[in-house]
């Protein structure tokens, strides 16, 4: 689920709690890195020139291999019942090499601008679990179904999760945070953490088969399937 500025607020959330969230966001924002800070190189693009390919052929630098995606699906009967899913794809084959899902009851309702406080904890748990169970497949970069810098306070779910997990992240928004009359259905790529916007765009383009990048698409499909298997859809 991604943040939508048009969604109304929730009267059950106290102003004091919102102020606490703002303080936490401001504190985490100080740790945000919006430039490339990773120890791998992007694989060559299909239309990349020879000079660019030579840069990526440095045998001493690891090439990006594992890209993760996270998403949450929600019960139609109870908006606090959710299935969180983490997938990891091998970028060379676009095959899912790791998948994990968790059905939980969320503790707080959705509040516009503060999606991370609702969703980040369960996504962090999936990442921490993977560090223990499948560390060799751990994602080198994570696509998040939610915005990064493209956020009312400049610190969306992708930023929040990236900072807490200390992981390069990219925000993938499916809805604009402003009014648009376009009949097209674009996606909105924004910086999450430790990845610049140019690099984020290049990474997303590696998964150009569908409108939604494959890591997010697979996380969405598999979270819904997991719900159905447990009779909670």
C-alpha positions in Angstrom: 0.0 0.0 0.0 1.3 3.5 -0.8 0.5 6.8 0.7 -2.3 8.8 -0.9 -2.6 12.5 0.1 -6.3 12.4 -0.8 -7.1 9.9 1.9 -8.8 11.4 4.9 -7.2 11.3 8.4 -8.3 9.1 11.3 -10.0 10.7 14.2 -8.8 8.0 16.6 -5.2 9.1 16.3 -4.4 11.7 19.0 -2.5 14.9 18.1 0.1 14.0 20.6 0.8 10.7 18.8 1.1 12.5 15.5 3.6 15.0 17.0 5.6 12.0 18.3 5.6 10.6 14.8 6.8 13.9 13.4 9.7 14.0 15.8 10.7 10.4 14.9 10.5 11.3 11.2 12.6 14.4 11.7 15.2 12.4 13.7 15.4 9.6 11.1 15.6 12.1 8.2 18.9 13.3 9.6 20.3 9.9 8.7 18.9 9.8 5.2 21.4 9.4 2.3 20.1 10.5 -1.1 23.3 9.7 -3.1 24.7 6.3 -4.2 26.2 4.5 -1.3 26.6 0.9 -2.2 29.5 -1.5 -3.1 28.1 -2.9 -6.3 27.7 -1.8 -9.9 24.7 -1.8 -12.1 24.6 -4.4 -14.8 24.9 -3.0 -18.3 21.7 -1.8 -19.9 20.6 -3.3 -23.2 21.1 0.1 -24.9 24.3 1.0 -23.0 27.2 2.3 -25.0 30.6 0.6 -25.0 32.1 3.1 -22.6 29.4 2.4 -20.1 29.9 -1.3 -20.5 33.6 -1.0 -19.8 32.8 0.8 -16.6 30.7 -2.1 -15.4 33.3 -4.7 -16.4 35.5 -3.9 -13.4 36.3 -7.4 -12.2 37.0 -6.1 -8.7 33.5 -4.7 -8.2 30.5 -6.9 -7.6 27.6 -6.5 -10.1 24.1 -6.0 -8.7 22.4 -9.5 -8.5 19.6 -9.5 -5.9 16.8 -7.0 -5.9 14.0 -7.2 -3.3 10.4 -6.0 -3.3 8.0 -5.6 -0.4 4.2 -5.1 -0.4 1.2 -5.5 1.9 -2.3 -6.8 1.0 -5.3 -6.2 3.2 -8.3 -8.2 4.2 -11.6 -6.9 2.6 -13.4 -7.5 5.9 -10.8 -5.9 8.3 -8.5 -3.2 7.2 -6.1 -4.0 10.1 -5.5 -7.6 8.9 -2.7 -7.6 6.4 -0.3 -9.9 4.7 3.2 -8.5 4.3 5.4 -10.1 1.7 9.1 -9.9 0.8 10.5 -11.3 -2.4 14.0 -11.3 -3.8 14.6 -11.7 -7.6 17.8 -12.7 -9.4 18.3 -9.8 -11.7 19.9 -11.9 -14.4 16.9 -14.3 -14.7 14.1 -12.3 -13.1 13.2 -15.4 -11.1 12.1 -15.2 -7.5 14.8 -16.8 -5.4 13.3 -16.0 -2.0 9.8 -15.4 -0.7 8.4 -14.9 2.7 5.0 -13.7 3.9 3.5 -12.9 7.3 -0.2 -12.3 8.2 -0.5 -9.8 11.0 -3.0 -7.6 12.7 -1.8 -4.0 12.4 -1.8 -2.0 15.6 -2.7 1.4 14.1 -5.0 2.6 11.2 -3.8 4.3 8.1 -2.9 7.9 8.6 -1.9 10.0 5.5 1.7 11.0 5.7 2.6 8.4 8.3 2.2 5.1 6.4 5.6 3.9 7.7 4.5 3.7 11.3 1.8 1.3 10.2 3.8 -0.9 7.8 7.5 -0.6 8.4 7.7 -2.7 11.6 6.4 -5.9 9.9 8.6 -5.3 6.8 11.6 -4.9 9.0 10.8 -8.2 10.7 10.8 -10.0 7.4 14.2 -8.4 6.5 15.7 -9.4 9.9 14.4 -12.9 9.6 16.0 -13.2 6.1 19.3 -12.0 7.5 19.3 -15.1 9.7 17.6 -17.7 7.4 18.9 -16.7 3.9 21.7 -14.3 4.2 23.3 -15.2 0.9 20.2 -14.1 -0.9 19.7 -10.9 1.1 18.7 -8.0 -1.3 21.3 -5.5 -2.3 18.6 -3.0 -3.0 14.9 -3.0 -2.1 11.9 -1.7 -4.0 9.1 -0.5 -1.7 5.5 -0.2 -2.7 5.3 3.4 -1.4 7.0 6.7 -1.8 10.4 7.9 -0.7 11.3 11.6 -1.0 8.1 12.0 -3.0 6.1 12.5 0.2 4.3 15.4 2.0 7.1 15.6 4.5 9.9 14.4 2.2 10.2 11.1 4.1 7.9 8.3 3.0 7.9 4.6 3.7 10.8 3.8 1.4 13.0 6.3 3.2 11.8 5.2 6.7 12.4 1.5 5.9 15.7 2.1 4.2 17.2 4.1 7.1 16.0 1.6 9.8 17.3 -1.4 7.8 20.4 0.5 6.6 19.5 -0.8 3.1 19.5 0.9 -0.3 15.8 1.5 -1.1 13.7 2.8 -4.0 10.2 4.2 -3.6 7.7 3.0 -6.2 4.4 5.0 -6.2 1.5 4.1 -8.4 -0.6 7.2 -7.7 0.4 10.8 -8.0 0.4 13.0 -4.9 -1.2 15.8 -6.9 -4.1 16.1 -9.3 -3.5 14.9 -12.8 -5.8 14.6 -15.9 -3.5 12.2 -17.7 -5.2 9.0 -19.0 -1.9 7.1 -18.7 -0.9 5.1 -15.6 2.7 6.0 -14.9 4.7 4.9 -11.9 6.5 7.4 -9.7 10.0 6.6 -8.8 11.6 8.4 -5.8 14.7 8.1 -3.8 14.4 6.0 -0.7 17.8 5.6 0.9 21.4 5.2 -0.3 20.4 5.3 -4.0 20.4 8.4 -6.2 17.5 9.1 -8.5 19.5 8.4 -11.7 20.5 5.0 -10.3 17.0 4.3 -9.1 15.6 4.9 -12.5 18.2 2.7 -14.2 17.4 -0.1 -11.7 13.7 0.1 -12.3 14.2 0.1 -16.1 15.9 -3.3 -15.7 12.4 -4.6 -14.8 10.5 -2.9 -17.7 8.3 -5.9 -18.8 5.2 -4.6 -16.9 4.0 -1.2 -15.7 4.9 -2.1 -12.1 8.5 -3.3 -11.6 8.7 -7.1 -11.2 9.9 -7.1 -7.5 6.9 -5.1 -6.5 4.6 -7.0 -8.8 5.6 -10.4 -7.5 5.3 -9.2 -3.9 1.8 -8.0 -4.6 0.8 -11.2 -6.4 2.2 -13.5 -3.7 0.8 -11.6 -0.8 -2.7 -11.9 -2.3 -2.1 -15.6 -3.0 -0.9 -16.1 0.6 -4.1 -14.5 1.8 -6.3 -16.7 -0.3 -4.5 -19.9 0.8 -5.3 -18.9 4.4 -8.9 -18.1 3.6 -8.6 -14.4 4.5 -9.0 -12.7 1.2 
